[in-house]
Amino acid sequence: MTKSFLLAGLLQNNYLPAQKKRKDELPPCFSSLSFTTAVAKSLIGSGTHPDRAGLGYDAVEYLGTKFNGVPRVFHIPHPAAYAALCICIHDNWSKLSSICNNPNSMVVPQRHRDGRVIIMDYDASAEKNRRALKSRFGCRFAVEADIAGCFPSIYSHAVPWAIVGPKLAKSKIKPTPWYDDLDRFTRTCKRKETQGVAIGPATSNILVETILHKVDEQLRLEFAFSRYIDDYTAYCATEDEARLFIVKLSDELRKYKLLLNARKTRIFPLPQPVEQAWKTELSLALRCPRSLSSTSVVTILDAALAIHRRNPDGSVLKYAVNTLASKKLNAKVAADLLDYVWDLSLYQPALLPALAGLIKKAHAGKSTILRKRLNSIALDNARFRRSDGMAWCVYYLNLYAHAATTELATEIVVSRDCLSLLLLYKGPNRGNRQLVVDFVATLDHADIHELDQYWLLLYEMFRDGAIINPYGNQDSAFTLMKQAGVQFFVGTKP
């Protein structure tokens, strides 16, 4: 992978949260495709110091809901801060690219056909199963270990430690070495804080891989193992060897201020099923003809729901719904499947992306039921501050020219969720649009970090001409991006 492809990928395809194979973290109306290398370099060369007078930048937060109901916080860093970090990685890629050759890591930066450099393909189990069967042959025990809060726990100073060692990294060198710049730009994306890296942008995967690459180097001198992001799996001849793996892994992680998650670290005897039990059970339920009836759809989803209740942390329902939605369905069966998924989506916002195809197949886009159910589901998610539940519902409302109710619009404003506010602002109702304009007027324009928490909303409103540059003369990024034709909201098309 060339460094030019890397930079374009980081800016245009792996900036906003989009690391799943289906890219369904955000509705498809959001994109950074127009945030090109030329734009990023213009931000860095604009004369605005990347550190912004030592204050750094804050980021937009977006809460994705896991199947167990626990939110996962994604971050969208301010473009000026993110551009500086991306260009630093690009300029020094020859010193970092060895992470791409880590034989133990299952997800490394690489050239993907769609322009991304990181894809977390949780569904690509065939290669994982092959590797597991080959690696565990002759072994009697396996270890599963997980790093506790890996991305939020990354210590920015530990990145230089991994690159040149703690002693050299802590020494004062003039001029400032590149790895200190990498540390600095990492902190700049998070208000100059040393703890944690943004979840979502691929830059963070590169930083994590830089550290764990060094951990893996030490471990593979003694053990056979693989790592999927921050999850380790090792196969050992004896139980003592398995225990020693945990000790050595913990020792190596502590060198970089990382800890094991005690609740997710376990030793178990072999043989064990290669696939998780819920996947095996669900695959049996999903053995169905290419063309489905309404009865078989209900039967399969009933089975999936029962399996989900026994495995709340697994993606059981999403797997089942996506599989069924991919089948050949007539309009009536699609409508019946859609009805069931409506019900499930009220409790599981992660299912909302699957509605796109079903709404089309059921020809339900203009229906009153769709408008009412989307408003109802969005309202429930707004009250629980679930960004994904709000955003996807309002996206569908906008897509089919339905307005959010006044009650929903008010609750979204109360939630203060950036992306949902932007979708509300872009909707067909002028009254709802004014609610967002009024909300923006309440922001503390003297608090530059509060503005950063809404930079995506503010930029799109500035681009529309609805507001002046909220940063005034403090930051020229908005003006430069507008002049270059950058847009992060690319609209909705049915």
Secondary structure by P-SEA (a helix, b strand, c coil): ccaaaaaaaaccccccccccccccccccccccccccaaaaaaaaacccccccccbbbbbbbbbbbccccbbbbbbbccaaaaaaaaaaaaaacccccccccccccccccccccccccccccccccaaaaaaaaaaaccccbbbbbbcccccccccaaaaaaaaccccccccccccccaaaaaaaaaaaaccccccccccccaaaaaaaaaaaaaaaaaaaccccccccccbbbbbbccaaaaaaaaaaaaaaaaaaccccccccccccccccccccaaaaaaaaaacccccccaaaaaaaaaaaaaaaaaccccaaaaaaaaaaaaccccaaaaaaaaaaaaaaaaccccccccaaaaaaaacccccaaaaaaaaaaaaaaaaaccaaaaaaaaaaaaaacccccaaaaaaaaaaccaaaaaaaaacccaaaaaaaaaaaaacccccaaaaaaaaaaaaaaaaacccccccccccaaaaaaaaacccccccccc
